[in-house]
Amino acid sequence: MKIRSSRISVSIVRAILRRCSTASKRSLLRTIISFFAFFKLLLARYRPLDFVALRQDVWELNEDEYADSFRASPPPSEETPLLQSSSSSRTKRSKKEAVAQLVPAGDLGYSGSTFFTTPNAKYLIKSLPRRFEHDFFARELLDPYAAHMRRRPHSLLVRITDLVYAPHASLGGMLGTAPTHHIVMENLLFGRDLEPTELEKRRWETYDLKPSDYFFPERDIAGGMLAPDSVLDRLIDEFPGNVRVSHQHKRQLMALLEADSQLLADHNAVDYSLFLVRHPGPNSIPARPAPAPVVRSNAGEWRTGVDDVDGLWTYRAVVLDFFWAKHTLHARSMTGVVKLFNKVAHKGPMTITAEPDEYRKRFLGMVEEMVVGV
């Protein structure tokens, strides 16, 4: 597994760092050789200029810092200027090899996705192994998503900063040994790894929240006895208590989510979730010496951190996983199966078979109930 992760990592990083002008100069021989790859696929950026525009013009991310997130830190040089000059050609030759090794992020998902973070933990890379999901995002949702971000730069839809894909067929892609599509996203947990102690790192909490009143087969058939605990633990998160913030911050959150969820409903997306992160706030015990760091960008408070009214917790939030569209063949098939099952079981819809407007209503209701304005 380490070999697989390492080679997938190299493929992703090289695609990110490869200049757009050189992407079209790949030799026919290399394309043929890449067909026989099982793990280290030949990847390329999808619509790179559109993503550059989002990063620079909308979110105001520093492009050099973004690229540096995928570069290996060079070792400190002790050469004299003369030796540095004489070795410049060698440096140029090895520059393309100075790529960072992405950090496997463990089993964060329930969809078979592969996760990595950049070494500086600023960005999260997630594979999209299911064709109907990456096709929906790339072919149908990307343009509306970009337009929405231009209108609402502080939107809470997760910021997808790049999409890399395999433009050519390969054995690895056909056999499923390596994903052919990956998205690069902001990492809402940036800052946790910079905490001084393991205890402080463990005080960061994450919640992947969906409406819990839907039918979940793993939980609701036979009282969950047919599914192992490892599956049930990953199925759905429940937030303990309430998020107590000012009335202004609650109104701000609901306004953002209403606009974001309307975009998703208009394009038939369901099954998305609110990813909520909280870490100790300024009045926590023991007290924080300084606010947790964030990536410099044009970002609103709910992305950088909102303190609760007591100052005990600081919250960050984004909307994740909006790639399941009801009109795709796979989704229609799943809806048919669940409807047939419900003729006997009467369990109701699942999150993946709900109607988009109805899912949006329950999603907003979940947040409205959980977040309390004080």
N, C-alpha and C positions, 0 to 999 in steps of 0.2 A: 504493500500500500504506500510506503514511503517513496518508492520509485515512481509509482503512478502520480502521486501528488506533486513530486518534484518536477516531473516532465510536463504535467498540465500547467504548473506554475510558470515554467520557462516559456511555454507557448503563449500564455496570456501576457506576460510582461514584455516579451519581444513584440507582440502586436501593438501594445500601447506605446512603446518607445520608437517603433519604426516610423520613419517620416512618411508623410502621405505621398511625397514625390517619388519615393522608392518602392512604394507598395505595388505599383504596376509594372515594375521592372524585373519581376521574378522570372527566372529562366524556366523554360519548358521542362528541363531536366529536373529542377527542384520540385516542380509541381507533380511530376511523375513519381519522384521518390517519396513525396509527402503522402501519396495515395497509400503507401504501405505502412504508414505510421499507426501505431495502436494507442499511444498516449500523447506524444508530443506532436499535436496536429499543427498544421500551418494555418494560423489564425490571422485575421485582419480586422481593422476597425470598420464598423458599419457607419456610414454617413458621418465621417469624422468632422466635417466642417460644421454640421448642425450641432454636434455636441460641443465643439469649441465655442460656438456662439452662445450656447447655454452657460458654459462654464465662465466665460469671460464677460459677456455683455449682460447676462441676467443675474447670475449668482455671484459674479465678481470674485471668482476664485483666482488665486495667483497661479498662472499656468506653469511657471518654473517650479513652484512648490509642488504642484500636482504631479508633474513629470518626475521630480525627485523622489516622490513617494514610491516609485517603481524602480529606482536606481539603487544599486549597491553603493554603500558609502565607501569611497576609496580609502585605503590605508594611508596614514600620515607619511609624507615623503620626507626623507632626510637627504635627498640628493642636492648637490650644489646646482646653481643656475646653469652652469655649463653642461653638467650631466643631464639636467632636465631638458635642455635644448636638444642634446644629442639623442635623447630617448623619446622625443615627441612623436616620431613616426611609429614607434612601438606602442605608444599610448593611443594613437589614433586607431591602430590595428586592433587593439584590445578593447576599445571603447564600447563596441557593440556587445561585448561579453560581460560588461560591468552591469549586469542586471540583478535586481533584488530577488531573493527567494521569498515568495509569498508564504505567509504563515497559515497552515491549515487551521480552520476555526472550529473544528469538531462538528458534531451532529447538531446543527442548529435548526434543521428543518424537518418537515414531514412529507416532503415531495420527492425525495431522492436527489436533492440538489447537493452540489459540492460547494463548500464555503472556504474562502481564504480572507485574510486581511493583509494589507500592506505592512511592511515591517514597522512603520511608524504608527500603525493602527488608525490612520485617518480615513481609510477607505476599505469597504467590504466588497468582496467579489463573490457573486453567486452565479452558479450555472443554471441555465434553463434547459433541462434535459427533455422536456416535453414539447414536441414540435408545435402543437396547437397554441401553446403559451407564447413561445418566442415569435411565432408567425403573427399572432395577434398584436403583440407589442410593436414589432418592427414594421408591419404592413398597415396596421389600422390605428393604433393608439399613439404612435410616436409624434405624428404631426399635431394632433389635438393636444397632446401632453406638452409639447414645446410651446404652442400658442398660449396655453393656459399659464405656463410658467412665465412667459413674457408679460402677460396681463397681471399676474399675481406672483411676483418674485418670492413672496413669503409663504406661498402654498406649502401645505404640510405633506403633499405627495412626496415620497422619498426622492431625493435628488439622484437621478441616474446620470452619471457623468460620462459613461462610455458603454458601448455595446460592441463586443468582439465576437466574431463568428468565423466558421470555416467556409471560405468561398468555394473550395474544391472538395470533391468526394474523397473519403479515406476509409480504410478498413476499420480504424478506430471509431469513426463516426457511425458507420453502418452497423457495427457490432455492439455499439454502446459502451465500449471500454473507456472512452473519453468524451466529455460533453463537447458539442459543437458550437454552443452559444453561451456567453457569459456576460452579465451586466456588472458594471462597477458602480457602486453606490456610496453615498456618505455613510460613515459609521457613527451612529448615535452614541456609541460607547467610548468614543475617543476621550481620553483623559483617565479612564479607569486604570490602564496599565502604567500610568505615570504616578499613581499613588505610592507613597513611600513604603507601605507594608502590605503584606497579604491580607491582613485583617481589614485594612481600609479598602482594598480591592473588593473584598467579599461584601462590603456594605453597599455596593452598587447593586440595584435590583432591576430586572427586566420583566416586562409583561407583554405578551402577544395576545391582544384582546379582540375577540369576536363576540357577537351576540350568542349567549349560551342557551337560548331557548329553542334552538334548531335541533333537528334530529341528527345525532352523531351515532352511527351504528356501533362503533366500538364501545361507546358508553351506554347506549340505550337498549341494546339487545341483550337479553338475559342478565340485565343489571351489570353489564361490563365483565361478566365472568369469562367470556370467550376471548377477551383480549388481554395480553400480558400487561403488567404494570408499566413497563417501559413505554408501551404505546399510549396508555391512558395518561401518563404523566406529560406526554408531548401534545396531547390532543387539543386542549384548550386551557388557557390561563384564567385565573380568577383573581381580581385585584382585592386585597384585604381592606375593607373600609372604604373611605372616600378620599378624593383629591380635593383638599380645601384651599382654594385660591381666592383672590379678590374677584368681585363681580366683573371688573373690567377684563381681567384675564380669562374668565369663563366666557364672556361675550366674544372676546377675540378668538378663542379656541373654536367655539361653535360656528362663528361666521366663516372661519377658514375651512372647517370640515364640511359645512353645508355646501360651499362652492366646490370643494374637491370631490365630494361624493356625488354631486350633480353631474360633473364631468364623467365620472365613472359610470353612473347610471345611464347617461346618454349614449354610452358606447357598450352597454350590456355587460359591464364588468360586475362580478360578485365575488364573495369569499375574501375580500380584502380585510385587513386588520389594522387596529391602532397599536403601534409599537410604542410602549411607554417605558421610559427609563427614569429611574430616580436614584439620586445619591444624596448623602448627607448635606444639609443646607448650612447656612451661616450660623445658625443657633443650635446646631446639633451638639450632642455630647458624645465624645469629645468634640470640641469646636473645630471647624475647618480653618486652617491658616490662610487660605486664599480660595477664590472660586475655581472650579474645575476648568481646565483649558478647553477652548473650542477652536475649530478650524476657521481662520479668518475668511469672511465672506459677507455678502449681503443677506443676512438672515434675521428672522423675527425672533421674538422672545421664546416662543414655544419650541424653537429649534435649539437655541443657545442655553436656555434654562430659565424656568419660572419658579421662584420660591413660593412655598405655601405660606399661608397667613401667619404661621407660627415660626417660620424660618427653619423648621426642622428638616425639610426635604426640598430638593431642587428637582424639577421635572423637565424632561424633554420628550417630545412626541413627534412621530411621523406616521404616515399611512403606508403600509407595505402590501406587497403581493396582490397587485391588481391586474393579474394576467389571465384570469379565468373568465372568458366571455361566453355568455349563454348561447350565442348563435353558432358557435363552432360545432362541428360534427361530434367531437368527443363529448362536449357538454350536453348536447341534445340527447346523445345515447344514454348518458348517466341519468338525465332527467327522466327519460322513458323507463329506465330500470327502477328508479325510486318510486315513480308513480305506480308502476305495476306492483311493487312490493307493498305500497301503502293501501292498495285495494284490500289487502288482508290484514296488515299490521296497524294501519292508521297512525303512523308515527309522525306524519307531517314532512315538510321539505327539509333538505339539508342546506347548508350554506352554499354549496355548489349548484343546487338545483332551484334556489329561490329566485323569484323575479327581481330584476335589478332595483326597481323602485321600492319594493317591499323590503329588500335587504338594506337599502339605504335608510329607510325609516327605522328599522330595528337597530342599525348601527348607530345612528344619531341618538336614538333613545337610550342606548347603552351608555354613551358618553354623557348625555344629559343627566342621567341618574347617578353616574359615578362621580362626576365633577360637581362640586358644591361651591357656589359663590358666597363669600362671606363679607 
